[in-house]
């Protein structure tokens, strides 16, 4: 079964910066699953969506953390948020 014109429109990612970036509809699903900003400590410098897009870029391309393009936050920041989210999910028993 080939691609129909309707399916092509629904899955078109040409308007995104990278093919791995999430659409608004995808972000509406992902956002509630991510960790909330803490009330204590420094305010977050980077938006959660930008961090998520960077994590998705790493996952889809398989590039090394240090090879993350410069228009994403620093790889150490992305790596920290990835690991802290994974640890939080592991501690809560979520898979």
Beta strands, then each sheet from edge to edge (+ up, - down):
end
